[in-house]
Amino acid sequence: MDLDPVAEVTEEELEKVARVNVRAESAGIDPETDITGFQTLLEDVGIDQDRFVQIDNAIERYPLLEQEYYMVLEQVQRDLQQE
């Protein structure tokens, strides 16, 4: 029996995905065209690219996870504005 993918994503992982996305946007890094820059962001934040993609896909597929992600994203945006 497969575990619920939503339950398998930790809040820490959601925060890492949010940090990568916020930093990529603010730096103008497009993961499709600036693979090296995006890889550097992933390493800086401390998340594996495969895991990032898994979580990103799960966020798109599961509304509850997407809702939780956007709450975390808003907090990350506030935190980064204060830095």
Secondary structure, DSSP 8 states (H G I E B T S, - for coil): ----HHHHS-HHHHHHHHHHHHHHHHHT--TTT-HHHHHHHHHHHT--HHHHHHHHHHHHH-HHHHHHHHHHHHHHHHHHHH-
